Amino acid sequence: MRIEALDLEDRASVSALAQRLSGMAIDVLLNNAGLYGGSWDNASHRQSHDSMDYDLWEQIMRVNVMAPFQLVHELRPNLEAGQRKLVINMSSDLGSIANNAQGQSYAYRSSKAALNMVTKGLSVELAPLGFTVISMAPGWTQTDLGGTSAQWPVEESVANQRKVIAGITTQDNGRFVDLLGRNVPW
Ligand SMILES: NC(=O)c1ccc[n+]([C@@H]2O[C@H](COP(=O)([O-])OP(=O)(O)OC[C@H]3O[C@@H](n4cnc5c(N)ncnc54)[C@H](OP(=O)(O)O)[C@@H]3O)[C@@H](O)[C@H]2O)c1
């Protein structure tokens, strides 16, 4: 195991990581880190239709959209040298435009919808190189972000995610899946 520091708000930090990993094959890139701006339990007032923290929105777009894109861009040689050439962008049910029946969470929702567009574009452009690029919704999970009333204990959510990720093949390229491997509508 190797652990490296990375600040996804800082493009130089992402580039520096790619430099440090130069020449190392990577099988799976899981873009998991993400930002809501606090916990679901108590931070939604920062991104509602009548109260918006625009600095937070910018920060969220950097971490949730631009950084995952930059990581794929900068680590592409590593992934090309890997076996699975698999990129998983951790999205959210809240990024589904079709499923948005509630409004709210404008910064986070728009970032995950944008991340889904990044997934779709990369899945098209990198397919000829043998890549598989998907978006995943991990379910409402009891993390710092998800809060205490979330549906899934972390262990169960992660165990399900791992099963899905283990079974992903090139046939799944361009999909948006949940933690049970079912399609999530875009
Ligand atoms: N929990 C849910 O219900 C839920 C639902 C749908 C989707 N998701 C998605 O699942 C993923 C994981 O979320 P989570 O629930 O585990 O959230 P979390 O408990 O808030 O953890 C977020 C992780 O992202 C890292 N991170 C945030 N900003 C960063 C930055 N600028 N640079 C590097 N790392 C940064 C944090 O690192 P530090 O601890 O060092 O700050 C932390 O490890 C996210 O993409 C989230 O949007 C979660």
The ligand as a MOL file (V3000), in Angstrom:
LIG
                    3D

  0  0  0     0  0            999 V3000
M  V30 BEGIN CTAB
M  V30 COUNTS 48 52 0 0 0
M  V30 BEGIN ATOM
M  V30 1 N -22.4890 9.7010 1.8720 0
M  V30 2 C -23.4780 9.7350 0.9790 0
M  V30 3 O -24.6870 9.5800 1.3340 0
M  V30 4 C -23.1850 9.9300 -0.4760 0
M  V30 5 C -24.2520 9.8310 -1.3600 0
M  V30 6 C -24.0080 10.0060 -2.7080 0
M  V30 7 C -22.7350 10.2590 -3.1490 0
M  V30 8 N -21.7020 10.3680 -2.2720 0 CHG=1
M  V30 9 C -20.3660 10.6120 -2.7990 0
M  V30 10 O -19.4830 9.6090 -2.3230 0
M  V30 11 C -18.1530 10.1400 -2.2390 0
M  V30 12 C -17.6050 9.9080 -0.8580 0
M  V30 13 O -18.3740 10.7020 0.0460 0
M  V30 14 P -18.4340 10.4640 1.6280 0
M  V30 15 O -19.8450 10.2580 1.9510 0
M  V30 16 O -17.4160 9.4750 2.0530 0 CHG=-1
M  V30 17 O -18.0400 11.9370 2.0890 0
M  V30 18 P -17.1900 12.4490 3.3640 0
M  V30 19 O -17.4860 11.5610 4.5160 0
M  V30 20 O -17.4810 13.8970 3.4870 0
M  V30 21 O -15.7150 12.2250 2.8650 0
M  V30 22 C -15.2610 12.9840 1.7460 0
M  V30 23 C -13.8270 12.6450 1.4510 0
M  V30 24 O -13.4060 13.5330 0.4010 0
M  V30 25 C -12.1640 14.0940 0.7680 0
M  V30 26 N -11.9730 15.4470 0.2190 0
M  V30 27 C -12.8290 16.4890 0.2740 0
M  V30 28 N -12.2670 17.5890 -0.2690 0
M  V30 29 C -11.0290 17.2170 -0.6760 0
M  V30 30 C -9.9500 17.8960 -1.3140 0
M  V30 31 N -10.0190 19.2030 -1.6320 0
M  V30 32 N -8.8180 17.1940 -1.5820 0
M  V30 33 C -8.7300 15.8860 -1.2570 0
M  V30 34 N -9.7040 15.1900 -0.6500 0
M  V30 35 C -10.8360 15.8500 -0.3740 0
M  V30 36 C -12.1960 14.1580 2.2920 0
M  V30 37 O -10.8800 14.2170 2.7720 0
M  V30 38 P -10.5800 14.8880 4.2260 0
M  V30 39 O -11.2800 14.0350 5.2150 0
M  V30 40 O -9.0990 14.8480 4.2960 0
M  V30 41 O -11.1620 16.2540 4.1520 0
M  V30 42 C -12.8960 12.8510 2.6390 0
M  V30 43 O -11.9700 11.7850 2.6740 0
M  V30 44 C -18.2650 11.6260 -2.6080 0
M  V30 45 O -17.9280 11.8120 -3.9650 0
M  V30 46 C -19.7450 11.9300 -2.3830 0
M  V30 47 O -20.1860 13.0140 -3.1500 0
M  V30 48 C -21.9040 10.2010 -0.9370 0
M  V30 END ATOM
M  V30 BEGIN BOND
M  V30 1 1 1 2
M  V30 2 2 2 3
M  V30 3 1 2 4
M  V30 4 1 4 5
M  V30 5 2 4 48
M  V30 6 2 5 6
M  V30 7 1 6 7
M  V30 8 2 7 8
M  V30 9 1 8 9
M  V30 10 1 8 48
M  V30 11 1 9 10
M  V30 12 1 9 46
M  V30 13 1 10 11
M  V30 14 1 11 12
M  V30 15 1 11 44
M  V30 16 1 12 13
M  V30 17 1 13 14
M  V30 18 2 14 15
M  V30 19 1 14 16
M  V30 20 1 14 17
M  V30 21 1 17 18
M  V30 22 2 18 19
M  V30 23 1 18 20
M  V30 24 1 18 21
M  V30 25 1 21 22
M  V30 26 1 22 23
M  V30 27 1 23 24
M  V30 28 1 23 42
M  V30 29 1 24 25
M  V30 30 1 25 26
M  V30 31 1 25 36
M  V30 32 1 26 27
M  V30 33 1 26 35
M  V30 34 2 27 28
M  V30 35 1 28 29
M  V30 36 1 29 30
M  V30 37 2 29 35
M  V30 38 1 30 31
M  V30 39 2 30 32
M  V30 40 1 32 33
M  V30 41 2 33 34
M  V30 42 1 34 35
M  V30 43 1 36 37
M  V30 44 1 36 42
M  V30 45 1 37 38
M  V30 46 2 38 39
M  V30 47 1 38 40
M  V30 48 1 38 41
M  V30 49 1 42 43
M  V30 50 1 44 45
M  V30 51 1 44 46
M  V30 52 1 46 47
M  V30 END BOND
M  V30 END CTAB
M  END
